[in-house]
Amino acid sequence: MRHAREQAERQGRRGEAWAAWYLRLTGWRILGRRMKTARGEIDIVARRGRTVCFVEVKWRASAAGLEHAIDAGRLRRVAAAAQVLAPRYAQAGETVRIDVFLLAPWCWPRRIVNAWQPGV
């Protein structure tokens, strides 16, 4: 059990590194990684222009596992953590959003832009 958890942790970190690399290549500046709050954790905080993006990265062993990797409950936890961190990274009037990266071996990565819509 411990070995499986350690392997999953390594894969998750690898997925986060891939997502950060992709964001940098597309013009984003990485402001923080693995930001912990009392309300949850944010994998990556990035900025491009006047947009601050809180990024959740989900890595699964297979493409089939990606279907259920992110749900409303998980997004609520990410949104709660982003709400705590937003004043530290975003100025008044700037756009704040949550993106999700879904990653699995031998699959094209999937990015969900602005994945959290409050009240939905």
GULO-610930 format. One record per atom (N, C-alpha, C): residue in one letter; atom name; y, z, x. Coordinates in nm, 2 decimals, always signed. Layout:
% residues N
<node code="A" site="CA" yy="Y" zz="Z" xx="X"/>
...
***
This chain:
% residues 120
<node code="M" site="N" yy="-0.12" zz="+0.00" xx="+0.08"/>
<node code="M" site="CA" yy="+0.00" zz="+0.00" xx="+0.00"/>
<node code="M" site="C" yy="+0.13" zz="+0.00" xx="+0.09"/>
<node code="R" site="N" yy="+0.13" zz="+0.08" xx="+0.19"/>
<node code="R" site="CA" yy="+0.24" zz="+0.09" xx="+0.28"/>
<node code="R" site="C" yy="+0.27" zz="-0.04" xx="+0.35"/>
<node code="H" site="N" yy="+0.16" zz="-0.10" xx="+0.39"/>
<node code="H" site="CA" yy="+0.18" zz="-0.23" xx="+0.46"/>
<node code="H" site="C" yy="+0.24" zz="-0.34" xx="+0.37"/>
<node code="A" site="N" yy="+0.19" zz="-0.34" xx="+0.24"/>
<node code="A" site="CA" yy="+0.25" zz="-0.44" xx="+0.15"/>
<node code="A" site="C" yy="+0.40" zz="-0.41" xx="+0.12"/>
<node code="R" site="N" yy="+0.43" zz="-0.29" xx="+0.11"/>
<node code="R" site="CA" yy="+0.58" zz="-0.25" xx="+0.09"/>
<node code="R" site="C" yy="+0.66" zz="-0.29" xx="+0.21"/>
<node code="E" site="N" yy="+0.61" zz="-0.27" xx="+0.33"/>
<node code="E" site="CA" yy="+0.68" zz="-0.30" xx="+0.45"/>
<node code="E" site="C" yy="+0.70" zz="-0.46" xx="+0.46"/>
<node code="Q" site="N" yy="+0.59" zz="-0.53" xx="+0.43"/>
<node code="Q" site="CA" yy="+0.60" zz="-0.67" xx="+0.43"/>
<node code="Q" site="C" yy="+0.70" zz="-0.72" xx="+0.33"/>
<node code="A" site="N" yy="+0.70" zz="-0.67" xx="+0.21"/>
<node code="A" site="CA" yy="+0.79" zz="-0.71" xx="+0.11"/>
<node code="A" site="C" yy="+0.94" zz="-0.68" xx="+0.15"/>
<node code="E" site="N" yy="+0.96" zz="-0.57" xx="+0.22"/>
<node code="E" site="CA" yy="+1.09" zz="-0.53" xx="+0.27"/>
<node code="E" site="C" yy="+1.13" zz="-0.64" xx="+0.38"/>
<node code="R" site="N" yy="+1.04" zz="-0.67" xx="+0.47"/>
<node code="R" site="CA" yy="+1.08" zz="-0.78" xx="+0.57"/>
<node code="R" site="C" yy="+1.11" zz="-0.91" xx="+0.50"/>
<node code="Q" site="N" yy="+1.03" zz="-0.95" xx="+0.40"/>
<node code="Q" site="CA" yy="+1.06" zz="-1.07" xx="+0.33"/>
<node code="Q" site="C" yy="+1.19" zz="-1.07" xx="+0.26"/>
<node code="G" site="N" yy="+1.22" zz="-0.95" xx="+0.20"/>
<node code="G" site="CA" yy="+1.35" zz="-0.94" xx="+0.13"/>
<node code="G" site="C" yy="+1.47" zz="-0.95" xx="+0.23"/>
<node code="R" site="N" yy="+1.46" zz="-0.89" xx="+0.35"/>
<node code="R" site="CA" yy="+1.56" zz="-0.90" xx="+0.45"/>
<node code="R" site="C" yy="+1.57" zz="-1.04" xx="+0.50"/>
<node code="R" site="N" yy="+1.46" zz="-1.11" xx="+0.51"/>
<node code="R" site="CA" yy="+1.46" zz="-1.25" xx="+0.55"/>
<node code="R" site="C" yy="+1.54" zz="-1.34" xx="+0.45"/>
<node code="G" site="N" yy="+1.51" zz="-1.31" xx="+0.32"/>
<node code="G" site="CA" yy="+1.58" zz="-1.38" xx="+0.21"/>
<node code="G" site="C" yy="+1.73" zz="-1.36" xx="+0.21"/>
<node code="E" site="N" yy="+1.76" zz="-1.23" xx="+0.24"/>
<node code="E" site="CA" yy="+1.91" zz="-1.20" xx="+0.24"/>
<node code="E" site="C" yy="+1.97" zz="-1.27" xx="+0.36"/>
<node code="A" site="N" yy="+1.90" zz="-1.28" xx="+0.48"/>
<node code="A" site="CA" yy="+1.96" zz="-1.35" xx="+0.59"/>
<node code="A" site="C" yy="+1.98" zz="-1.50" xx="+0.56"/>
<node code="W" site="N" yy="+1.88" zz="-1.55" xx="+0.49"/>
<node code="W" site="CA" yy="+1.89" zz="-1.69" xx="+0.45"/>
<node code="W" site="C" yy="+2.01" zz="-1.72" xx="+0.36"/>
<node code="A" site="N" yy="+2.02" zz="-1.63" xx="+0.26"/>
<node code="A" site="CA" yy="+2.14" zz="-1.64" xx="+0.16"/>
<node code="A" site="C" yy="+2.27" zz="-1.63" xx="+0.23"/>
<node code="A" site="N" yy="+2.28" zz="-1.53" xx="+0.33"/>
<node code="A" site="CA" yy="+2.41" zz="-1.51" xx="+0.40"/>
<node code="A" site="C" yy="+2.44" zz="-1.64" xx="+0.49"/>
<node code="W" site="N" yy="+2.34" zz="-1.69" xx="+0.55"/>
<node code="W" site="CA" yy="+2.35" zz="-1.82" xx="+0.63"/>
<node code="W" site="C" yy="+2.40" zz="-1.93" xx="+0.54"/>
<node code="Y" site="N" yy="+2.34" zz="-1.95" xx="+0.42"/>
<node code="Y" site="CA" yy="+2.38" zz="-2.05" xx="+0.33"/>
<node code="Y" site="C" yy="+2.53" zz="-2.03" xx="+0.29"/>
<node code="L" site="N" yy="+2.56" zz="-1.91" xx="+0.25"/>
<node code="L" site="CA" yy="+2.70" zz="-1.88" xx="+0.21"/>
<node code="L" site="C" yy="+2.80" zz="-1.91" xx="+0.32"/>
<node code="R" site="N" yy="+2.77" zz="-1.88" xx="+0.44"/>
<node code="R" site="CA" yy="+2.86" zz="-1.91" xx="+0.55"/>
<node code="R" site="C" yy="+2.88" zz="-2.06" xx="+0.57"/>
<node code="L" site="N" yy="+2.76" zz="-2.13" xx="+0.56"/>
<node code="L" site="CA" yy="+2.77" zz="-2.28" xx="+0.57"/>
<node code="L" site="C" yy="+2.85" zz="-2.34" xx="+0.46"/>
<node code="T" site="N" yy="+2.86" zz="-2.28" xx="+0.35"/>
<node code="T" site="CA" yy="+2.94" zz="-2.33" xx="+0.23"/>
<node code="T" site="C" yy="+3.08" zz="-2.27" xx="+0.22"/>
<node code="G" site="N" yy="+3.13" zz="-2.21" xx="+0.33"/>
<node code="G" site="CA" yy="+3.26" zz="-2.17" xx="+0.33"/>
<node code="G" site="C" yy="+3.29" zz="-2.02" xx="+0.29"/>
<node code="W" site="N" yy="+3.19" zz="-1.94" xx="+0.27"/>
<node code="W" site="CA" yy="+3.21" zz="-1.80" xx="+0.24"/>
<node code="W" site="C" yy="+3.21" zz="-1.72" xx="+0.36"/>
<node code="R" site="N" yy="+3.29" zz="-1.61" xx="+0.36"/>
<node code="R" site="CA" yy="+3.29" zz="-1.51" xx="+0.47"/>
<node code="R" site="C" yy="+3.22" zz="-1.39" xx="+0.42"/>
<node code="I" site="N" yy="+3.12" zz="-1.34" xx="+0.50"/>
<node code="I" site="CA" yy="+3.04" zz="-1.23" xx="+0.46"/>
<node code="I" site="C" yy="+3.12" zz="-1.10" xx="+0.49"/>
<node code="L" site="N" yy="+3.14" zz="-1.02" xx="+0.39"/>
<node code="L" site="CA" yy="+3.22" zz="-0.90" xx="+0.40"/>
<node code="L" site="C" yy="+3.13" zz="-0.77" xx="+0.42"/>
<node code="G" site="N" yy="+3.01" zz="-0.78" xx="+0.37"/>
<node code="G" site="CA" yy="+2.92" zz="-0.66" xx="+0.38"/>
<node code="G" site="C" yy="+2.78" zz="-0.70" xx="+0.34"/>
<node code="R" site="N" yy="+2.69" zz="-0.62" xx="+0.39"/>
<node code="R" site="CA" yy="+2.55" zz="-0.65" xx="+0.35"/>
<node code="R" site="C" yy="+2.48" zz="-0.51" xx="+0.32"/>
<node code="R" site="N" yy="+2.39" zz="-0.52" xx="+0.23"/>
<node code="R" site="CA" yy="+2.32" zz="-0.40" xx="+0.19"/>
<node code="R" site="C" yy="+2.41" zz="-0.28" xx="+0.16"/>
<node code="M" site="N" yy="+2.50" zz="-0.30" xx="+0.07"/>
<node code="M" site="CA" yy="+2.60" zz="-0.20" xx="+0.04"/>
<node code="M" site="C" yy="+2.54" zz="-0.11" xx="-0.07"/>
<node code="K" site="N" yy="+2.53" zz="+0.02" xx="-0.04"/>
<node code="K" site="CA" yy="+2.47" zz="+0.12" xx="-0.13"/>
<node code="K" site="C" yy="+2.58" zz="+0.20" xx="-0.20"/>
<node code="T" site="N" yy="+2.56" zz="+0.22" xx="-0.33"/>
<node code="T" site="CA" yy="+2.64" zz="+0.30" xx="-0.41"/>
<node code="T" site="C" yy="+2.55" zz="+0.40" xx="-0.49"/>
<node code="A" site="N" yy="+2.61" zz="+0.49" xx="-0.56"/>
<node code="A" site="CA" yy="+2.53" zz="+0.58" xx="-0.64"/>
<node code="A" site="C" yy="+2.48" zz="+0.51" xx="-0.76"/>
<node code="R" site="N" yy="+2.53" zz="+0.39" xx="-0.80"/>
<node code="R" site="CA" yy="+2.49" zz="+0.32" xx="-0.91"/>
<node code="R" site="C" yy="+2.40" zz="+0.20" xx="-0.88"/>
<node code="G" site="N" yy="+2.38" zz="+0.17" xx="-0.75"/>
<node code="G" site="CA" yy="+2.29" zz="+0.06" xx="-0.71"/>
<node code="G" site="C" yy="+2.33" zz="+0.01" xx="-0.58"/>
<node code="E" site="N" yy="+2.26" zz="-0.10" xx="-0.55"/>
<node code="E" site="CA" yy="+2.28" zz="-0.17" xx="-0.42"/>
<node code="E" site="C" yy="+2.32" zz="-0.31" xx="-0.44"/>
<node code="I" site="N" yy="+2.41" zz="-0.36" xx="-0.35"/>
<node code="I" site="CA" yy="+2.45" zz="-0.50" xx="-0.35"/>
<node code="I" site="C" yy="+2.40" zz="-0.56" xx="-0.22"/>
<node code="D" site="N" yy="+2.33" zz="-0.67" xx="-0.23"/>
<node code="D" site="CA" yy="+2.27" zz="-0.73" xx="-0.11"/>
<node code="D" site="C" yy="+2.37" zz="-0.79" xx="-0.01"/>
<node code="I" site="N" yy="+2.47" zz="-0.86" xx="-0.07"/>
<node code="I" site="CA" yy="+2.57" zz="-0.93" xx="+0.01"/>
<node code="I" site="C" yy="+2.70" zz="-0.93" xx="-0.07"/>
<node code="V" site="N" yy="+2.81" zz="-0.90" xx="+0.00"/>
<node code="V" site="CA" yy="+2.95" zz="-0.92" xx="-0.05"/>
<node code="V" site="C" yy="+3.01" zz="-1.03" xx="+0.03"/>
<node code="A" site="N" yy="+3.06" zz="-1.13" xx="-0.04"/>
<node code="A" site="CA" yy="+3.12" zz="-1.25" xx="+0.03"/>
<node code="A" site="C" yy="+3.25" zz="-1.28" xx="-0.04"/>
<node code="R" site="N" yy="+3.34" zz="-1.35" xx="+0.04"/>
<node code="R" site="CA" yy="+3.47" zz="-1.40" xx="-0.01"/>
<node code="R" site="C" yy="+3.49" zz="-1.54" xx="+0.03"/>
<node code="R" site="N" yy="+3.54" zz="-1.62" xx="-0.06"/>
<node code="R" site="CA" yy="+3.59" zz="-1.75" xx="-0.03"/>
<node code="R" site="C" yy="+3.72" zz="-1.77" xx="-0.11"/>
<node code="G" site="N" yy="+3.83" zz="-1.78" xx="-0.04"/>
<node code="G" site="CA" yy="+3.96" zz="-1.79" xx="-0.10"/>
<node code="G" site="C" yy="+3.99" zz="-1.67" xx="-0.18"/>
<node code="R" site="N" yy="+4.02" zz="-1.68" xx="-0.31"/>
<node code="R" site="CA" yy="+4.06" zz="-1.57" xx="-0.39"/>
<node code="R" site="C" yy="+3.94" zz="-1.52" xx="-0.48"/>
<node code="T" site="N" yy="+3.82" zz="-1.56" xx="-0.44"/>
<node code="T" site="CA" yy="+3.70" zz="-1.52" xx="-0.51"/>
<node code="T" site="C" yy="+3.61" zz="-1.42" xx="-0.42"/>
<node code="V" site="N" yy="+3.58" zz="-1.31" xx="-0.48"/>
<node code="V" site="CA" yy="+3.49" zz="-1.21" xx="-0.42"/>
<node code="V" site="C" yy="+3.36" zz="-1.22" xx="-0.50"/>
<node code="C" site="N" yy="+3.25" zz="-1.24" xx="-0.42"/>
<node code="C" site="CA" yy="+3.12" zz="-1.26" xx="-0.49"/>
<node code="C" site="C" yy="+3.02" zz="-1.15" xx="-0.44"/>
<node code="F" site="N" yy="+2.96" zz="-1.08" xx="-0.54"/>
<node code="F" site="CA" yy="+2.86" zz="-0.98" xx="-0.51"/>
<node code="F" site="C" yy="+2.73" zz="-1.06" xx="-0.54"/>
<node code="V" site="N" yy="+2.64" zz="-1.06" xx="-0.43"/>
<node code="V" site="CA" yy="+2.52" zz="-1.14" xx="-0.44"/>
<node code="V" site="C" yy="+2.40" zz="-1.06" xx="-0.44"/>
<node code="E" site="N" yy="+2.31" zz="-1.09" xx="-0.53"/>
<node code="E" site="CA" yy="+2.18" zz="-1.03" xx="-0.54"/>
<node code="E" site="C" yy="+2.08" zz="-1.13" xx="-0.50"/>
<node code="V" site="N" yy="+1.99" zz="-1.09" xx="-0.41"/>
<node code="V" site="CA" yy="+1.89" zz="-1.19" xx="-0.35"/>
<node code="V" site="C" yy="+1.75" zz="-1.14" xx="-0.39"/>
<node code="K" site="N" yy="+1.67" zz="-1.22" xx="-0.45"/>
<node code="K" site="CA" yy="+1.54" zz="-1.19" xx="-0.49"/>
<node code="K" site="C" yy="+1.44" zz="-1.28" xx="-0.42"/>
<node code="W" site="N" yy="+1.35" zz="-1.23" xx="-0.35"/>
<node code="W" site="CA" yy="+1.24" zz="-1.30" xx="-0.28"/>
<node code="W" site="C" yy="+1.11" zz="-1.27" xx="-0.35"/>
<node code="R" site="N" yy="+1.03" zz="-1.37" xx="-0.37"/>
<node code="R" site="CA" yy="+0.90" zz="-1.35" xx="-0.43"/>
<node code="R" site="C" yy="+0.80" zz="-1.43" xx="-0.35"/>
<node code="A" site="N" yy="+0.67" zz="-1.39" xx="-0.35"/>
<node code="A" site="CA" yy="+0.57" zz="-1.45" xx="-0.27"/>
<node code="A" site="C" yy="+0.53" zz="-1.59" xx="-0.33"/>
<node code="S" site="N" yy="+0.57" zz="-1.62" xx="-0.45"/>
<node code="S" site="CA" yy="+0.54" zz="-1.75" xx="-0.51"/>
<node code="S" site="C" yy="+0.65" zz="-1.79" xx="-0.61"/>
<node code="A" site="N" yy="+0.66" zz="-1.92" xx="-0.64"/>
<node code="A" site="CA" yy="+0.76" zz="-1.97" xx="-0.73"/>
<node code="A" site="C" yy="+0.74" zz="-1.91" xx="-0.87"/>
<node code="A" site="N" yy="+0.61" zz="-1.88" xx="-0.91"/>
<node code="A" site="CA" yy="+0.58" zz="-1.82" xx="-1.04"/>
<node code="A" site="C" yy="+0.64" zz="-1.68" xx="-1.05"/>
<node code="G" site="N" yy="+0.65" zz="-1.61" xx="-0.94"/>
<node code="G" site="CA" yy="+0.71" zz="-1.48" xx="-0.95"/>
<node code="G" site="C" yy="+0.86" zz="-1.48" xx="-0.97"/>
<node code="L" site="N" yy="+0.92" zz="-1.59" xx="-0.94"/>
<node code="L" site="CA" yy="+1.07" zz="-1.60" xx="-0.96"/>
<node code="L" site="C" yy="+1.11" zz="-1.59" xx="-1.11"/>
<node code="E" site="N" yy="+1.02" zz="-1.63" xx="-1.20"/>
<node code="E" site="CA" yy="+1.06" zz="-1.64" xx="-1.34"/>
<node code="E" site="C" yy="+1.10" zz="-1.50" xx="-1.39"/>
<node code="H" site="N" yy="+1.05" zz="-1.40" xx="-1.33"/>
<node code="H" site="CA" yy="+1.08" zz="-1.26" xx="-1.38"/>
<node code="H" site="C" yy="+1.14" zz="-1.17" xx="-1.28"/>
<node code="A" site="N" yy="+1.20" zz="-1.24" xx="-1.17"/>
<node code="A" site="CA" yy="+1.26" zz="-1.16" xx="-1.06"/>
<node code="A" site="C" yy="+1.39" zz="-1.10" xx="-1.10"/>
<node code="I" site="N" yy="+1.46" zz="-1.15" xx="-1.20"/>
<node code="I" site="CA" yy="+1.59" zz="-1.10" xx="-1.24"/>
<node code="I" site="C" yy="+1.59" zz="-1.09" xx="-1.39"/>
<node code="D" site="N" yy="+1.64" zz="-0.98" xx="-1.44"/>
<node code="D" site="CA" yy="+1.65" zz="-0.97" xx="-1.59"/>
<node code="D" site="C" yy="+1.78" zz="-0.89" xx="-1.62"/>
<node code="A" site="N" yy="+1.81" zz="-0.87" xx="-1.74"/>
<node code="A" site="CA" yy="+1.93" zz="-0.81" xx="-1.78"/>
<node code="A" site="C" yy="+1.95" zz="-0.67" xx="-1.73"/>
<node code="G" site="N" yy="+1.84" zz="-0.59" xx="-1.72"/>
<node code="G" site="CA" yy="+1.84" zz="-0.46" xx="-1.67"/>
<node code="G" site="C" yy="+1.88" zz="-0.46" xx="-1.52"/>
<node code="R" site="N" yy="+1.82" zz="-0.55" xx="-1.44"/>
<node code="R" site="CA" yy="+1.85" zz="-0.55" xx="-1.30"/>
<node code="R" site="C" yy="+2.00" zz="-0.60" xx="-1.28"/>
<node code="L" site="N" yy="+2.04" zz="-0.70" xx="-1.36"/>
<node code="L" site="CA" yy="+2.18" zz="-0.74" xx="-1.35"/>
<node code="L" site="C" yy="+2.28" zz="-0.64" xx="-1.39"/>
<node code="R" site="N" yy="+2.24" zz="-0.55" xx="-1.48"/>
<node code="R" site="CA" yy="+2.33" zz="-0.44" xx="-1.52"/>
<node code="R" site="C" yy="+2.35" zz="-0.34" xx="-1.40"/>
<node code="R" site="N" yy="+2.24" zz="-0.32" xx="-1.33"/>
<node code="R" site="CA" yy="+2.25" zz="-0.23" xx="-1.21"/>
<node code="R" site="C" yy="+2.34" zz="-0.29" xx="-1.10"/>
<node code="V" site="N" yy="+2.32" zz="-0.42" xx="-1.08"/>
<node code="V" site="CA" yy="+2.40" zz="-0.49" xx="-0.98"/>
<node code="V" site="C" yy="+2.55" zz="-0.49" xx="-1.03"/>
<node code="A" site="N" yy="+2.57" zz="-0.51" xx="-1.15"/>
<node code="A" site="CA" yy="+2.71" zz="-0.51" xx="-1.21"/>
<node code="A" site="C" yy="+2.77" zz="-0.37" xx="-1.19"/>
<node code="A" site="N" yy="+2.70" zz="-0.27" xx="-1.22"/>
<node code="A" site="CA" yy="+2.75" zz="-0.13" xx="-1.20"/>
<node code="A" site="C" yy="+2.79" zz="-0.11" xx="-1.06"/>
<node code="A" site="N" yy="+2.70" zz="-0.15" xx="-0.96"/>
<node code="A" site="CA" yy="+2.73" zz="-0.13" xx="-0.82"/>
<node code="A" site="C" yy="+2.85" zz="-0.21" xx="-0.78"/>
<node code="A" site="N" yy="+2.86" zz="-0.34" xx="-0.83"/>
<node code="A" site="CA" yy="+2.98" zz="-0.42" xx="-0.80"/>
<node code="A" site="C" yy="+3.11" zz="-0.36" xx="-0.86"/>
<node code="Q" site="N" yy="+3.10" zz="-0.30" xx="-0.97"/>
<node code="Q" site="CA" yy="+3.22" zz="-0.24" xx="-1.03"/>
<node code="Q" site="C" yy="+3.27" zz="-0.12" xx="-0.94"/>
<node code="V" site="N" yy="+3.18" zz="-0.05" xx="-0.88"/>
<node code="V" site="CA" yy="+3.22" zz="+0.06" xx="-0.79"/>
<node code="V" site="C" yy="+3.28" zz="+0.00" xx="-0.66"/>
<node code="L" site="N" yy="+3.23" zz="-0.11" xx="-0.61"/>
<node code="L" site="CA" yy="+3.27" zz="-0.17" xx="-0.48"/>
<node code="L" site="C" yy="+3.39" zz="-0.27" xx="-0.50"/>
<node code="A" site="N" yy="+3.41" zz="-0.32" xx="-0.62"/>
<node code="A" site="CA" yy="+3.52" zz="-0.42" xx="-0.63"/>
<node code="A" site="C" yy="+3.65" zz="-0.38" xx="-0.59"/>
<node code="P" site="N" yy="+3.70" zz="-0.26" xx="-0.61"/>
<node code="P" site="CA" yy="+3.83" zz="-0.22" xx="-0.57"/>
<node code="P" site="C" yy="+3.85" zz="-0.22" xx="-0.41"/>
<node code="R" site="N" yy="+3.74" zz="-0.21" xx="-0.34"/>
<node code="R" site="CA" yy="+3.74" zz="-0.21" xx="-0.20"/>
<node code="R" site="C" yy="+3.76" zz="-0.35" xx="-0.14"/>
<node code="Y" site="N" yy="+3.71" zz="-0.45" xx="-0.22"/>
<node code="Y" site="CA" yy="+3.71" zz="-0.59" xx="-0.17"/>
<node code="Y" site="C" yy="+3.80" zz="-0.69" xx="-0.24"/>
<node code="A" site="N" yy="+3.83" zz="-0.66" xx="-0.36"/>
<node code="A" site="CA" yy="+3.91" zz="-0.76" xx="-0.44"/>
<node code="A" site="C" yy="+4.05" zz="-0.70" xx="-0.47"/>
<node code="Q" site="N" yy="+4.15" zz="-0.79" xx="-0.46"/>
<node code="Q" site="CA" yy="+4.29" zz="-0.75" xx="-0.50"/>
<node code="Q" site="C" yy="+4.31" zz="-0.79" xx="-0.65"/>
<node code="A" site="N" yy="+4.41" zz="-0.73" xx="-0.71"/>
<node code="A" site="CA" yy="+4.44" zz="-0.76" xx="-0.85"/>
<node code="A" site="C" yy="+4.46" zz="-0.91" xx="-0.86"/>
<node code="G" site="N" yy="+4.41" zz="-0.97" xx="-0.97"/>
<node code="G" site="CA" yy="+4.42" zz="-1.11" xx="-0.99"/>
<node code="G" site="C" yy="+4.32" zz="-1.20" xx="-0.93"/>
<node code="E" site="N" yy="+4.24" zz="-1.14" xx="-0.84"/>
<node code="E" site="CA" yy="+4.13" zz="-1.23" xx="-0.78"/>
<node code="E" site="C" yy="+4.01" zz="-1.24" xx="-0.87"/>
<node code="T" site="N" yy="+3.93" zz="-1.34" xx="-0.85"/>
<node code="T" site="CA" yy="+3.81" zz="-1.36" xx="-0.93"/>
<node code="T" site="C" yy="+3.70" zz="-1.28" xx="-0.86"/>
<node code="V" site="N" yy="+3.63" zz="-1.20" xx="-0.95"/>
<node code="V" site="CA" yy="+3.51" zz="-1.13" xx="-0.90"/>
<node code="V" site="C" yy="+3.39" zz="-1.18" xx="-0.98"/>
<node code="R" site="N" yy="+3.28" zz="-1.21" xx="-0.91"/>
<node code="R" site="CA" yy="+3.16" zz="-1.26" xx="-0.98"/>
<node code="R" site="C" yy="+3.04" zz="-1.21" xx="-0.92"/>
<node code="I" site="N" yy="+2.93" zz="-1.23" xx="-0.99"/>
<node code="I" site="CA" yy="+2.79" zz="-1.19" xx="-0.94"/>
<node code="I" site="C" yy="+2.71" zz="-1.32" xx="-0.93"/>
<node code="D" site="N" yy="+2.66" zz="-1.35" xx="-0.82"/>
<node code="D" site="CA" yy="+2.56" zz="-1.46" xx="-0.80"/>
<node code="D" site="C" yy="+2.43" zz="-1.41" xx="-0.77"/>
<node code="V" site="N" yy="+2.32" zz="-1.48" xx="-0.80"/>
<node code="V" site="CA" yy="+2.18" zz="-1.45" xx="-0.77"/>
<node code="V" site="C" yy="+2.12" zz="-1.56" xx="-0.69"/>
<node code="F" site="N" yy="+2.05" zz="-1.53" xx="-0.58"/>
<node code="F" site="CA" yy="+1.97" zz="-1.62" xx="-0.51"/>
<node code="F" site="C" yy="+1.82" zz="-1.59" xx="-0.54"/>
<node code="L" site="N" yy="+1.74" zz="-1.69" xx="-0.58"/>
<node code="L" site="CA" yy="+1.60" zz="-1.67" xx="-0.60"/>
<node code="L" site="C" yy="+1.53" zz="-1.75" xx="-0.50"/>
<node code="L" site="N" yy="+1.44" zz="-1.69" xx="-0.42"/>
<node code="L" site="CA" yy="+1.38" zz="-1.75" xx="-0.31"/>
<node code="L" site="C" yy="+1.23" zz="-1.72" xx="-0.31"/>
<node code="A" site="N" yy="+1.15" zz="-1.83" xx="-0.27"/>
<node code="A" site="CA" yy="+1.01" zz="-1.81" xx="-0.25"/>
<node code="A" site="C" yy="+0.96" zz="-1.92" xx="-0.15"/>
<node code="P" site="N" yy="+0.85" zz="-1.89" xx="-0.08"/>
<node code="P" site="CA" yy="+0.81" zz="-1.99" xx="+0.02"/>
<node code="P" site="C" yy="+0.78" zz="-2.12" xx="-0.04"/>
<node code="W" site="N" yy="+0.81" zz="-2.23" xx="+0.03"/>
<node code="W" site="CA" yy="+0.78" zz="-2.37" xx="-0.01"/>
<node code="W" site="C" yy="+0.85" zz="-2.41" xx="-0.14"/>
<node code="C" site="N" yy="+0.96" zz="-2.35" xx="-0.17"/>
<node code="C" site="CA" yy="+1.03" zz="-2.38" xx="-0.29"/>
<node code="C" site="C" yy="+1.18" zz="-2.40" xx="-0.25"/>
<node code="W" site="N" yy="+1.25" zz="-2.49" xx="-0.32"/>
<node code="W" site="CA" yy="+1.39" zz="-2.50" xx="-0.30"/>
<node code="W" site="C" yy="+1.45" zz="-2.37" xx="-0.35"/>
<node code="P" site="N" yy="+1.55" zz="-2.32" xx="-0.28"/>
<node code="P" site="CA" yy="+1.62" zz="-2.20" xx="-0.33"/>
<node code="P" site="C" yy="+1.70" zz="-2.23" xx="-0.46"/>
<node code="R" site="N" yy="+1.70" zz="-2.13" xx="-0.54"/>
<node code="R" site="CA" yy="+1.78" zz="-2.15" xx="-0.66"/>
<node code="R" site="C" yy="+1.90" zz="-2.05" xx="-0.66"/>
<node code="R" site="N" yy="+2.01" zz="-2.09" xx="-0.69"/>
<node code="R" site="CA" yy="+2.13" zz="-2.01" xx="-0.69"/>
<node code="R" site="C" yy="+2.19" zz="-2.01" xx="-0.84"/>
<node code="I" site="N" yy="+2.20" zz="-1.89" xx="-0.89"/>
<node code="I" site="CA" yy="+2.26" zz="-1.87" xx="-1.02"/>
<node code="I" site="C" yy="+2.41" zz="-1.82" xx="-1.00"/>
<node code="V" site="N" yy="+2.50" zz="-1.91" xx="-1.02"/>
<node code="V" site="CA" yy="+2.64" zz="-1.88" xx="-1.00"/>
<node code="V" site="C" yy="+2.70" zz="-1.80" xx="-1.12"/>
<node code="N" site="N" yy="+2.77" zz="-1.70" xx="-1.10"/>
<node code="N" site="CA" yy="+2.83" zz="-1.62" xx="-1.21"/>
<node code="N" site="C" yy="+2.72" zz="-1.57" xx="-1.31"/>
<node code="A" site="N" yy="+2.62" zz="-1.51" xx="-1.26"/>
<node code="A" site="CA" yy="+2.50" zz="-1.47" xx="-1.33"/>
<node code="A" site="C" yy="+2.52" zz="-1.36" xx="-1.44"/>
<node code="W" site="N" yy="+2.63" zz="-1.28" xx="-1.42"/>
<node code="W" site="CA" yy="+2.65" zz="-1.17" xx="-1.51"/>
<node code="W" site="C" yy="+2.77" zz="-1.20" xx="-1.59"/>
<node code="Q" site="N" yy="+2.75" zz="-1.19" xx="-1.72"/>
<node code="Q" site="CA" yy="+2.85" zz="-1.21" xx="-1.82"/>
<node code="Q" site="C" yy="+2.86" zz="-1.08" xx="-1.90"/>
<node code="P" site="N" yy="+2.96" zz="-0.99" xx="-1.87"/>
<node code="P" site="CA" yy="+2.96" zz="-0.87" xx="-1.95"/>
<node code="P" site="C" yy="+2.96" zz="-0.89" xx="-2.10"/>
<node code="G" site="N" yy="+2.88" zz="-0.80" xx="-2.16"/>
<node code="G" site="CA" yy="+2.88" zz="-0.81" xx="-2.31"/>
<node code="G" site="C" yy="+2.77" zz="-0.90" xx="-2.36"/>
<node code="V" site="N" yy="+2.70" zz="-0.97" xx="-2.27"/>
<node code="V" site="CA" yy="+2.60" zz="-1.07" xx="-2.32"/>
<node code="V" site="C" yy="+2.47" zz="-1.00" xx="-2.32"/>
***
